[in-house]
C-alpha cells in the first residue's frame, strides 16, 4: 500500500507467485475506486489485463513465450476489438480493427 502527495492510495494485491493480481487506486481526487486486474499462464506470461477504463488486453504466446497475438476489447462495448498480430520475430505490429463485424487495416 502506498499513498502519494495528493492522497491517492494505491494497493497492490499479489498472487501466490508474488505477481500483481490487482491494483486498486482510491481516495485522493478520485470519485470512485479504480481497479486493474492481471492474469497469468503457467509459464508466468501475463495473458490478460483489464485496466481501470474497462479495456481488456488478452495476449497469446508461442512455445518460447513470445507474444504472437494481442487482442484489445473495450468491455463496455464488446463489438470493438483491436487485434495486434506478430509481424516477425517477437515484434507486435500490424493492427487490425474489427467493429460490428467489419475488419480492415488502419490507414
Buried (B, 14 or more C-beta within 10 A) or exposed (E): EEEEEEEBBBBBEEEEEEEBBBBBBBEEEBEEEBBBBBBBEEEEBBBBBBBBEEBBBBBBBEEEEEBBBBBBBBEEEEEBBBBBBBEEEEEBEEEBBBEEEEEEEEE
